[in-house]
Amino acid sequence: MNIALTVLIILLAVVLFTAAFVLMRTMRFSQPLPTAEASEKLAVDEEAAAAHLGEALRCKTISFSEKQPASPESLLSLHEILEKNYPEVHKQLTLRKINEYSLLYTWQGSNPELDPVLLMAHQDVVPADPETLQMWEHPPFSGEIAEGYIWGRGALDIKNQLTAILESVENLLQSGFRPQRTVYLAFGHDEEIGGPQGAKVIARHLEEQGVRLAAVLDEGMPILQGSLPGVEIPVALVSNCEKGYLTLEFSTELEAGHASTPPKQTAIGILAQALARLEAHPMPGHPEKMSPLFQAIGGAAPLSTQMAFANLWLFKRAIHKKLSVQPTTSAAIRTTTAVTIFQGGVKDNILPRQAHAAANFRLLPGDSIRDVCDHVRKVMADERVQFKFMEGGAWEASPVSPTDNPAFKAMEETLHQIFGGIPVAPFMMLGATDSRHYAAIAENIYRFSPMMLQADDIKRVHGLNERISVEQLGNMVRFFTLLIQRWDEAEL
């Protein structure tokens, strides 16, 4: 046997072994699709729930900015509506107002040995752009019920969840249900501006009382169809972590002068070039962060995708390249960089003395604020450019909550009972929620809004024609009703 033939046989053996190894890992990687079917619908008065949400949407609890939070009048008006629409809640639960406008309800359990659970939403909403008001099919603060939908700002973010939680508790109280473990309901009033006076203070209050939470559920992604590449069926995206947040302010300063005798670079040019380098060199990507998601989706994903994620040792570079193309998938695997503000110059014939800019970073779990700052220094590589933290604009990524525990399992079972055999996949929240404030007193923190939407519906959040169907609001009420009971029975 000559040498060439021997080498060929060895190469063939290596190829066959590698192919078998890749196939074996692929078969072990994917979970089977759930086969559960939706059970008979729990009786819910969907029309009453829709009417109650419509009333809540008419309260213009708009958080415009950190300096202009939702008005006291709008918040107090909402509180009056909640008290009217949920009499048993306000009769049997203890309500504590935090900083006057955030609401913390306590539904005392019969067994003080059991750690309590917390359900969350927030009262405030973002503004509706005045220039787009004529483009709304129904006015953004009308709370109209039409074409099978409830319309208005907050219908998806997130007065629907606030309403559904209170509807479920009111129904359980009327049915005579009494929990073993204490249930807290927390509704901050300033989530859209970071929650500094709402959720942050509620969490601190509970911590000071020595409370340790068994599980927390806040707003998050819904059940989406057509949102993941190659996945056609609906998927419930339950976030078990969320990104951190950092805004850096950049500046550079030179001597002012006449534009007729400019230096090689002006202050604007120096800063612009440094920012261009920053945009061209983003933080490293980590495709492995999406492995749990595609593992949970299992056979719903294309075989090529399953094979790639099951064998990152071989396909990591190709996956990284593919995911980096689209902004959404790119954001799911890395700390993002977005230059959002640039200011410089006062007149066209005067050399600018200063230039200023700001960049916003959303931190991937595993990347720290210090990591981002080190990266910025290395990439910019220009001592003429200085940067500092924007006041109030920095927090680390959240811890990653487990998905192999009774709390997550109970959510999964509840979803299957209402929506049938859809995959339930862990997902990283790309934005920020109030739940991050509870990390010190809870290990099991999840973010999910139990409604089924099409991918195009996501554009309505903070956008035009925000709405939720009466049917999906009813399903949200069913979900929270059943979840409260499941969490009460589970060994959390």
Phi and psi in degrees as a GROMACS rama.xvg file:
@    title "Ramachandran Plot"
@    xaxis  label "Phi"
@    yaxis  label "Psi"
@TYPE xy
-79.7412  169.052  ASN-2
-64.959  -40.8994  ILE-3
-59.4044  -43.3739  ALA-4
-65.5241  -40.25  LEU-5
-60.6725  -45.0235  THR-6
-62.7859  -40.5978  VAL-7
-62.366  -43.4373  LEU-8
-63.5109  -41.8857  ILE-9
-63.1039  -44.5509  ILE-10
-62.5737  -41.1265  LEU-11
-62.864  -41.6115  LEU-12
-62.9835  -41.6315  ALA-13
-62.7703  -43.9043  VAL-14
-62.5022  -46.1516  VAL-15
-64.077  -40.7765  LEU-16
-65.0855  -43.7486  PHE-17
-63.2253  -43.4481  THR-18
-62.3258  -43.0111  ALA-19
-64.8768  -40.0215  ALA-20
-64.7464  -44.3616  PHE-21
-61.7332  -44.4478  VAL-22
-64.152  -41.981  LEU-23
-62.3835  -44.8359  MET-24
-64.9812  -35.1044  ARG-25
-64.9631  -43.1314  THR-26
-65.9388  -33.507  MET-27
-80.7741  -20.9059  ARG-28
-72.0788  -50.873  PHE-29
-80.203  138.969  SER-30
-85.7162  147.51  GLN-31
-67.457  147.925  PRO-32
-66.1387  140.958  LEU-33
-64.6506  146.565  PRO-34
-111.516  6.31067  THR-35
-63.0423  147.313  ALA-36
-112.453  147.558  GLU-37
-60.4702  135.564  ALA-38
-83.594  175.647  SER-39
-58.3417  135.542  GLU-40
-62.1847  134.094  LYS-41
-65.2988  135.168  LEU-42
-65.8383  122.514  ALA-43
-138.707  136.986  VAL-44
-81.176  87.9389  ASP-45
-65.3198  -35.5098  GLU-46
-65.8217  -40.5159  GLU-47
-65.8727  -42.6898  ALA-48
-61.2822  -41.711  ALA-49
-63.1943  -42.0864  ALA-50
-63.5433  -40.7342  ALA-51
-65.9261  -40.6736  HIS-52
-64.5332  -41.7233  LEU-53
-56.9807  -41.2551  GLY-54
-63.6816  -42.377  GLU-55
-63.8918  -36.4869  ALA-56
-68.6362  -22.9004  LEU-57
-74.9533  -14.9265  ARG-58
-81.4544  117.774  CYS-59
-83.5877  69.1354  LYS-60
-83.7396  66.1935  THR-61
-92.8166  122.28  ILE-62
-93.4809  105.069  SER-63
-79.2853  -41.7936  PHE-64
-166.124  174.932  SER-65
-58.8037  -31.3481  GLU-66
-88.0577  -9.80425  LYS-67
-137.978  73.711  GLN-68
-71.9576  178.164  PRO-69
-56.28  141.484  ALA-70
-70.5056  147.01  SER-71
-55.701  -39.5386  PRO-72
-62.0438  -42.7515  GLU-73
-67.3728  -39.8832  SER-74
-68.2504  -43.4778  LEU-75
-65.8411  -34.8039  LEU-76
-63.0103  -42.278  SER-77
-62.6012  -42.0348  LEU-78
-60.4015  -40.3824  HIS-79
-63.0893  -39.6588  GLU-80
-65.666  -42.6091  ILE-81
-62.9634  -41.4417  LEU-82
-64.1213  -38.0412  GLU-83
-69.8941  -43.1796  LYS-84
-81.8127  -18.8824  ASN-85
-129.055  69.6783  TYR-86
-64.365  -38.9204  PRO-87
-68.9367  -36.3942  GLU-88
-58.4798  -46.0696  VAL-89
-79.5304  -13.5179  HIS-90
-89.0049  -39.7349  LYS-91
-104.065  -20.135  GLN-92
-98.8155  153.316  LEU-93
-90.1301  127.788  THR-94
-108.685  126.14  LEU-95
-118.477  126.474  ARG-96
-92.0279  126.295  LYS-97
-101.904  126.029  ILE-98
50.8018  37.8329  ASN-99
76.0924  -34.8367  GLU-100
-120.795  -21.2326  TYR-101
-81.6604  145.339  SER-102
-114.198  128.717  LEU-103
-125.593  108.643  LEU-104
-96.9038  140.064  TYR-105
-120.034  118.565  THR-106
-103.862  99.0644  TRP-107
-67.5137  128.262  GLN-108
-84.3873  162.175  GLY-109
-81.4736  -17.3506  SER-110
-117.437  99.951  ASN-111
-68.4217  -8.86413  PRO-112
-76.9153  -17.9635  GLU-113
-89.1094  133.525  LEU-114
-66.1614  140.704  ASP-115
-76.0816  168.737  PRO-116
-120.322  162.761  VAL-117
-134.529  128.852  LEU-118
-111.156  137.668  LEU-119
-129.888  155.137  MET-120
-162.298  -175.697  ALA-121
-138.365  156.513  HIS-122
-88.9553  -26.3472  GLN-123
-87.6463  161.292  ASP-124
-135.142  168.274  VAL-125
-87.1394  161.971  VAL-126
-69.7723  163.32  PRO-127
-99.3186  127.054  ALA-128
-56.4765  119.683  ASP-129
-55.7935  -30.4999  PRO-130
-73.8693  -10.9843  GLU-131
-110.083  4.18019  THR-132
-58.5445  -35.3768  LEU-133
-72.3778  -11.6215  GLN-134
-91.324  -9.20035  MET-135
-75.1851  135.126  TRP-136
-68.9781  -31.106  GLU-137
-137.4  139.044  HIS-138
-52.0802  142.529  PRO-139
-65.3351  -18.0929  PRO-140
-121.86  28.7585  PHE-141
-86.0866  -27.7367  SER-142
60.5463  28.1688  GLY-143
-69.7696  147.508  GLU-144
-111.069  112.284  ILE-145
-154.363  146.599  ALA-146
55.9341  27.5051  GLU-147
83.5751  10.2701  GLY-148
-125.831  155.481  TYR-149
-101.717  125.773  ILE-150
-108.264  139.918  TRP-151
147.472  161.182  GLY-152
-66.7649  120.274  ARG-153
107.85  -7.12676  GLY-154
-64.584  -28.3394  ALA-155
-111.604  -22.7514  LEU-156
-142.378  94.4393  ASP-157
-144.016  36.2815  ILE-158
-67.737  -19.666  LYS-159
-61.6141  -42.0475  ASN-160
-72.632  -39.277  GLN-161
-58.8008  -46.8411  LEU-162
-63.128  -45.8238  THR-163
-62.9766  -40.0757  ALA-164
-62.7547  -47.9006  ILE-165
-67.0119  -37.7152  LEU-166
-59.1031  -44.8101  GLU-167
-65.5933  -42.3661  SER-168
-67.3723  -42.3371  VAL-169
-58.7505  -44.1278  GLU-170
-64.5048  -42.0386  ASN-171
-65.3479  -39.3557  LEU-172
-63.2283  -42.9155  LEU-173
-65.41  -29.3745  GLN-174
-81.9757  -7.71985  SER-175
92.8377  6.779  GLY-176
-68.2841  135.968  PHE-177
-130.077  121.658  ARG-178
-74.9747  151.173  PRO-179
-78.1788  -44.8968  GLN-180
-98.4434  145.102  ARG-181
-63.1235  139.455  THR-182
-116.552  125.627  VAL-183
-103.342  142.337  TYR-184
-119.039  122.601  LEU-185
-123.167  120.279  ALA-186
-125.718  95.1935  PHE-187
-69.4748  162.074  GLY-188
-111.608  3.95015  HIS-189
-144.326  34.3115  ASP-190
-61.5415  -36.2774  GLU-191
-68.8881  -8.97812  GLU-192
-122.863  24.1027  ILE-193
104.477  -12.0678  GLY-194
73.1991  25.7746  GLY-195
-67.9716  -30.1357  PRO-196
-102.683  -6.89317  GLN-197
-108.295  -94.5294  GLY-198
-57.9341  -39.2995  ALA-199
-60.1071  -40.1576  LYS-200
-77.4542  -36.1791  VAL-201
-59.8256  -47.2132  ILE-202
-60.8814  -41.7997  ALA-203
-64.8441  -39.2311  ARG-204
-60.5594  -46.1077  HIS-205
-64.3794  -39.9805  LEU-206
-62.6276  -40.5439  GLU-207
-66.1269  -26.0922  GLU-208
-83.6228  0.476205  GLN-209
78.5394  19.3889  GLY-210
-76.9928  134.699  VAL-211
-122.433  119.253  ARG-212
-88.9988  134.751  LEU-213
-75.7309  -32.2696  ALA-214
-162.621  149.185  ALA-215
-132.15  136.198  VAL-216
-129.2  121.285  LEU-217
-118.381  179.254  ASP-218
-59.7484  155.526  GLU-219
-170.795  -155.68  GLY-220
-72.7802  154.61  MET-221
-93.6435  -167.625  PRO-222
-81.0114  120.845  ILE-223
-119.956  144.391  LEU-224
-115.806  132.564  GLN-225
78.2131  22.5637  GLY-226
-99.5082  -17.4446  SER-227
-113.444  140.26  LEU-228
-59.6667  123.635  PRO-229
80.5217  -1.80629  GLY-230
-105.518  113.902  VAL-231
-91.3648  -28.9597  GLU-232
-83.5254  160.064  ILE-233
-63.8028  145.927  PRO-234
-134.142  131.546  VAL-235
-86.2244  115.039  ALA-236
-98.8423  100.954  LEU-237
-101.1  113.452  VAL-238
-79.7779  128.385  SER-239
-110.587  10.4457  ASN-240
-164.846  166.621  CYS-241
-143.547  158.07  GLU-242
-71.2561  155.579  LYS-243
-82.6179  -177.319  GLY-244
-143.501  135.064  TYR-245
-152.694  127.994  LEU-246
-118.287  125.573  THR-247
-109.458  138.872  LEU-248
-103.289  126.543  GLU-249
-108.689  148.513  PHE-250
-152.543  153.81  SER-251
-145.042  150.743  THR-252
-141.331  132.51  GLU-253
-132.585  175.67  LEU-254
-73.3031  141.079  GLU-255
-74.5302  163.662  ALA-256
-178.524  -171.36  GLY-257
-89.5326  140.074  HIS-258
-66.3615  -13.5835  ALA-259
-74.967  -19.3071  SER-260
-129.394  68.4038  THR-261
-79.7253  154.478  PRO-262
-74.4519  178.487  PRO-263
-60.5263  -34.3735  LYS-264
-137.595  137.487  GLN-265
-87.3869  173.457  THR-266
-58.4134  -38.8194  ALA-267
-65.0986  -44.5089  ILE-268
-63.1749  -41.4687  GLY-269
-61.1122  -48.7868  ILE-270
-69.4867  -39.6385  LEU-271
-62.268  -40.9986  ALA-272
-66.2252  -40.6938  GLN-273
-64.3733  -41.0705  ALA-274
-68.2921  -35.2082  LEU-275
-63.1446  -39.1001  ALA-276
-64.5622  -38.6869  ARG-277
-64.3982  -42.5026  LEU-278
-67.1169  -35.3672  GLU-279
-75.8809  -15.5939  ALA-280
-128.584  76.9895  HIS-281
-68.9418  169.909  PRO-282
-61.3467  151.469  MET-283
-58.8186  145.45  PRO-284
-88.3038  154.296  GLY-285
-134.182  81.5452  HIS-286
-57.4707  -25.975  PRO-287
-61.8862  -18.3859  GLU-288
-63.6416  -23.1564  LYS-289
-96.0452  -0.0858985  MET-290
-60.0281  -46.0047  SER-291
-59.2844  -35.2037  PRO-292
-63.9684  -51.5814  LEU-293
-71.8316  -25.5195  PHE-294
-67.0366  -41.2462  GLN-295
-69.2501  -34.6483  ALA-296
-68.9198  -32.7239  ILE-297
59.1655  -129.019  GLY-298
-66.4709  -8.22067  GLY-299
-73.4714  -20.6758  ALA-300
-88.1885  152.191  ALA-301
-57.696  149.056  PRO-302
-58.0046  -36.7412  LEU-303
-63.8187  -37.2187  SER-304
-68.6618  -44.2525  THR-305
-58.9927  -44.738  GLN-306
-62.8308  -41.4129  MET-307
-65.3502  -46.296  ALA-308
-73.8013  -27.1218  PHE-309
-72.7977  -18.5472  ALA-310
-131.897  57.1633  ASN-311
-60.4886  -28.4752  LEU-312
-57.8961  -24.9955  TRP-313
-105.618  -35.9581  LEU-314
-111.869  8.13347  PHE-315
-57.0931  -43.8833  LYS-316
-64.3389  -40.97  ARG-317
-67.2821  -41.2024  ALA-318
-63.8419  -44.388  ILE-319
-56.8516  -44.0724  HIS-320
-64.441  -42.6025  LYS-321
-68.8827  -44.1804  LYS-322
-70.0853  -24.0806  LEU-323
-77.0723  -9.60603  SER-324
-72.7275  -47.2588  VAL-325
-91.4447  137.846  GLN-326
-55.8806  -39.5265  PRO-327
-67.3523  -48.5579  THR-328
-72.4766  -31.5495  THR-329
-63.1735  -40.8522  SER-330
-66.5909  -24.7196  ALA-331
-77.92  -11.6086  ALA-332
-120.651  4.21104  ILE-333
-154.006  164.837  ARG-334
-73.4777  123.206  THR-335
-89.8622  156.498  THR-336
-126.06  125.033  THR-337
-135.705  112.202  ALA-338
-76.7955  118.595  VAL-339
-116.179  -20.0413  THR-340
-137.811  138.473  ILE-341
-144.959  128.906  PHE-342
-139.156  139.784  GLN-343
178.232  145.566  GLY-344
85.3651  150.387  GLY-345
-127.75  -19.0274  VAL-346
-157.905  151.221  LYS-347
-67.7411  -21.0157  ASP-348
-111.319  17.5397  ASN-349
-116.608  128.678  ILE-350
-65.6956  130.222  LEU-351
-67.7609  131.086  PRO-352
-76.782  -33.5077  ARG-353
-136.344  156.498  GLN-354
-138.65  140.983  ALA-355
-130.561  150.162  HIS-356
-153.635  166.484  ALA-357
-138.147  143.528  ALA-358
-131.112  138.397  ALA-359
-106.694  132.513  ASN-360
-119.192  136.126  PHE-361
-111.455  113.742  ARG-362
-84.2371  125.383  LEU-363
-69.3754  136.613  LEU-364
-52.8939  128.154  PRO-365
109.905  -25.6789  GLY-366
-98.1931  136.18  ASP-367
-106.609  167.506  SER-368
-58.3734  -40.3863  ILE-369
-62.4931  -40.0578  ARG-370
-59.2224  -42.7984  ASP-371
-64.7211  -44.226  VAL-372
-63.295  -40.0685  CYS-373
-63.3395  -41.0635  ASP-374
-62.8181  -44.1129  HIS-375
-60.8127  -45.7843  VAL-376
-60.6292  -43.8077  ARG-377
-66.1616  -42.6732  LYS-378
-74.9615  -43.067  VAL-379
-68.7096  -41.9805  MET-380
47.3569  46.7293  ALA-381
-146.844  109.084  ASP-382
-68.0126  -14.0909  GLU-383
-74.1531  -16.3308  ARG-384
-101.754  120.938  VAL-385
-106.291  154.233  GLN-386
-145.822  156.722  PHE-387
-148.687  164.846  LYS-388
-70.4459  139.785  PHE-389
-74.8039  134.757  MET-390
-57.2921  128.352  GLU-391
73.7394  8.11715  GLY-392
-112.553  43.2434  GLY-393
-153.599  126.847  ALA-394
-154.457  151.651  TRP-395
-73.5267  162.029  GLU-396
-63.0351  152.632  ALA-397
-73.3143  158.639  SER-398
-63.1324  159.125  PRO-399
-94.7582  119.68  VAL-400
-81.4802  147.728  SER-401
-70.2586  156.092  PRO-402
-120.918  8.25916  THR-403
-111.49  34.3319  ASP-404
-123.478  169.949  ASN-405
-61.5295  -32.1632  PRO-406
-63.768  -46.3879  ALA-407
-69.8823  -39.2722  PHE-408
-60.8894  -39.0663  LYS-409
-64.6529  -39.1384  ALA-410
-64.0206  -42.5418  MET-411
-61.7531  -45.6059  GLU-412
-64.3775  -39.0082  GLU-413
-65.0169  -42.7625  THR-414
-59.3913  -45.1275  LEU-415
-65.3848  -35.4934  HIS-416
-64.3065  -34.5786  GLN-417
-92.7918  -41.686  ILE-418
-108.979  -3.67717  PHE-419
86.6204  -163.831  GLY-420
-81.0822  65.3998  GLY-421
-97.4575  146.745  ILE-422
-64.6019  142.557  PRO-423
-114.219  115.055  VAL-424
-122.416  137.061  ALA-425
-68.4565  143.395  PRO-426
-147.575  143.949  PHE-427
-87.0285  126.156  MET-428
-71.184  122.473  MET-429
-80.5758  -27.7024  LEU-430
-97.341  -167.797  GLY-431
-111.65  146.275  ALA-432
-129.587  168.18  THR-433
-64.8732  -21.8972  ASP-434
-63.6951  -21.8044  SER-435
-62.4431  -23.6373  ARG-436
-71.2729  -13.038  HIS-437
-99.2957  7.55967  TYR-438
-59.9801  -29.301  ALA-439
-72.8213  -18.7618  ALA-440
-122.947  10.6888  ILE-441
-152.377  135.433  ALA-442
-92.8353  -33.857  GLU-443
-100.414  88.4443  ASN-444
-116.232  124.687  ILE-445
-128.778  155.323  TYR-446
-131.367  116.451  ARG-447
-163.79  139.384  PHE-448
-116.566  111.109  SER-449
-77.4295  71.0141  PRO-450
-142.759  151.429  MET-451
-100.629  123.081  MET-452
-128.447  159.67  LEU-453
-86.3554  158.135  GLN-454
-57.5288  -35.3363  ALA-455
-67.0007  -23.8099  ASP-456
-66.2122  -25.837  ASP-457
-61.1422  -29.752  ILE-458
-64.4922  -20.3349  LYS-459
-75.3156  -21.7605  ARG-460
-68.1967  120.399  VAL-461
65.4502  9.79356  HIS-462
-119.873  -154.5  GLY-463
-79.6672  148.237  LEU-464
53.9471  47.0014  ASN-465
-62.61  135.046  GLU-466
-162.951  161.153  ARG-467
-139.43  143.286  ILE-468
-73.2952  150.531  SER-469
-59.7414  -37.8102  VAL-470
-63.1919  -45.2242  GLU-471
-70.1511  -33.2582  GLN-472
-62.2186  -40.817  LEU-473
-60.8098  -39.7578  GLY-474
-65.8427  -33.6435  ASN-475
-63.6927  -42.8217  MET-476
-61.6049  -43.4332  VAL-477
-60.6362  -43.8717  ARG-478
-60.045  -50.8371  PHE-479
-67.4224  -34.4527  PHE-480
-60.6423  -47.7355  THR-481
-72.6438  -36.919  LEU-482
-66.413  -41.0849  LEU-483
-56.1742  -42.5603  ILE-484
-70.133  -39.6912  GLN-485
-66.9652  -45.703  ARG-486
-63.6682  -28.9166  TRP-487
-69.3224  -31.5836  ASP-488
-90.7383  -23.2889  GLU-489
-74.9717  155.4  ALA-490
-88.7607  77.6573  GLU-491
